[in-house]
Amino acid sequence: MTFAIIETGGKQHKVSPDQKLKIEKVKGDKGAILKFDKVLLSADGDNVKIGTPYVEGVKVEAEIVRQARDKKIIVFRYHSKTRSRKKKGHRQEFTEIKVISIK
C-alpha cells in the first residue's frame, strides 16, 4: 500500500492515491493541480522513507475538487452571576482535494 504523510495548514494528513480529503483553505480554482512538497513520511510497501523533517525528492500531487465553507459552529461564552453572555457563529473555509499521485 502506497501512502504519505503531508503537512499543510499547520496540520498533518495521511494521504494515499485516489483519496478525497478536506484541508485548510488554499488558493486555487476547481480543477487546479496542487503540489505538496512538505512530505514527512513516504511508504511504498516495505520501502519507507522518513524525513528529517521532510523527505527529499518526494511530492504529492492533488486536484482541487471544491472550495467551500463547513457547517456553522456556535461559540458561546457565559459567565454566571454577571449576566455576561456572548453568542457567535463561525463557518470555517476549507478546500476539498483528491490525491492524484505520490512521486
N, C-alpha and C positions, 0 to 999 in steps of 0.2 A: 504494500500500500504506500502510495506517494502522498506525503503531506509536508507542510512547512508551517512554522510559527512566524508571523509577521508582526511588526509594530506599526500602528497608525493611530493617530488621535490620542496618544498617550495610553493606549491600551494594547494588549497582545491578543492575537486571534490565531487559532489553529485553522488552517485552510487546506483544502485538497481540490483537485481539478473538478470542474462542473458543480461546485458548491455555491449556493447563494448565501449572502451574508450582509447584515446591517452594520455599518461602521459610522463613525463621526463624519459629519458633512465635509466633503472635499469639493473643490471647484471642478466643474466639468458638466457637459450636457449628456443626455441619454445617448448611449451608443459609443461614447468616448472610451478609449483604452487607457487604463491606469497601470503604471509600473511601480511596484513596491520593491525597493532595494534594501530596506531595513529588515532583513531576514535573520531571525535569531537562531533558528534550527531548520535543517532540511533533512528529510529522511526519504529514502527510496529503497524499501526492503531492508536489507542488512547494512546498506550504505548510509550512515548517519553522519552529518556534519554539524558540529556545534560551534557557534560563533563566539568571539571574544571582543566586543559584544555582538558584532554582526558577521555573517558568513560572507566571505568574498566571492564575487562572481555568480551568485545565485539571485535571480529575480523572479518575482511573481507577477504575472500579467492578469488583469481583470478588466471586465467591461462594466460600465455603469448601466444598471437596469433602470433605476429611477432615483429621483431626488424628491424627498417627501418630508412630512412632519409626523412625529409619533403621536400617540394618544395623549390627551391632556391629563396632567397630574395636578393634584391640588396641594398647594403649600399653605399650611395653616399654622399660625403661631398664636399661642394662647398663654396668658399669664393669669392665674387665678387671683382673686381678691383685688385686682387693679382695674378691672373692666377693659383689659387690653386684648384686642383680637385683630389679627390681620389674615386675610384670605386672598391668596393669589393663585392663578392658574399658569401652567407652563407647558409648552409643547416644544420638545427638542427636535431640531432638524437632523436628518440622517441621510445617508447615501446607501442605496442597496446595490451591491455589486455581485457579479458572477465570475468566479475564478476561471480563467481560460487555461493557463498552463503555469507550471513551475519549471524554470530553466536554470 
